């Protein structure tokens, strides 16, 4: 659920450098027709895919020879296949927003970033495919293994609070999820209509206590209570929307794999109990872990997929 784009963040400096140099030295486009470089569970990786990934690795100041680029693509295809199999892919809208945020973080408009990626030989589509996997894969890993750290023992929690000198304070939310359901077979036909309907309905939301009656006035709308959620546990894609929404209000809508959704903030308050302290400490540990190389379960999962896969190199 967390929006982990560590490699993308490392690209920021390279993109800025590239912006100044790419006009002078654009990457040459491949003249020859693409050839199949590898096949992963019947999915082909072409020489063009490998060339684009090599160009992307160069932007990240990583080893960018053909073998490294091809192996990076094999890993990505394996992740993409597993995400699709488990139906845990983020939406196209999520990817587009992430691309816009990335461009903004580099002080560029999306069109400017697109031009740079094309000139660098990476391409917008290749980069967005990468973003989609980077957003979806951690969700899948966490869904399978849970947090990479287990619950803290009482002794460990007391020790951390003593080291911290005071018990952490965080925000506690009680949330409801309102979903205007859109069947996969009708996404292209009715998504726009459903989004308008959800946006209009959101302004009329009567509050959490009356949410069931509210949903009954609309076709194919479901309401789920998400219960108590602490700020460090908020999904990255919802976090900024929730944080700027007042108590008893509703967030802006988002298009998801289920349809069009918004969240209702039933109640919120500042808390500093032992459970909240543990959640804060675990979030801090996860942040340190990601800086140190990521969740070890990601490698474990990927190694397992590689062992089961049929990979043919050409």
Number of C-alpha atoms within 10 A of each C-alpha: 20 18 16 19 17 13 13 15 14 13 20 18 14 15 20 16 12 19 20 11 13 16 12 9 11 14 14 9 12 11 6 8 8 14 13 14 17 21 17 19 14 11 14 17 21 18 19 19 20 27 21 22 27 25 22 22 20 18 23 19 13 13 12 20 15 15 12 16 22 23 14 16 22 22 15 18 20 19 22 20 16 17 21 13 10 9 12 18 21 23 17 15 12 18 20 15 13 19 21 17 15 20 19 13 12 18 13 16 15 18 12 13 23 19 14 23 24 19 19 25 21 25 19 18 12 16 19 16 14 20 22 22 21 23 24 23 24 20 20 21 22 16 12 11 12 12 15 16 12 8 11 15 10 11 8 12 17 16 12 17 16 11 10 11 9 11 19 17 13 18 15 19 24 19 23 21 18 24 23 25 19 22 14 11 8 9 15 10 10 13 19 13 9 19 19 13 14 24 16 11 16 20 11 11 17 14 16 21 9 10 19 15 11 18 18 12 10 13 9 12 19 17 20 13 15 13 12 14 15 20 19 18 16 16 14 14 17 17 14 12 16 23 15 12 15 14 17 16 20 25 19 18 20 21 21 17 18 14 21 23 25 23 25 28 22 19 15 17 11 13 17 16 12 15 13 22 21 23 19 21 19 20 17 12 14 17 13 12 14 13 11 9 9 17 19 12 17 18 12 11 15 16 13 11 16 15 9 9 13 12 17 12 11 9
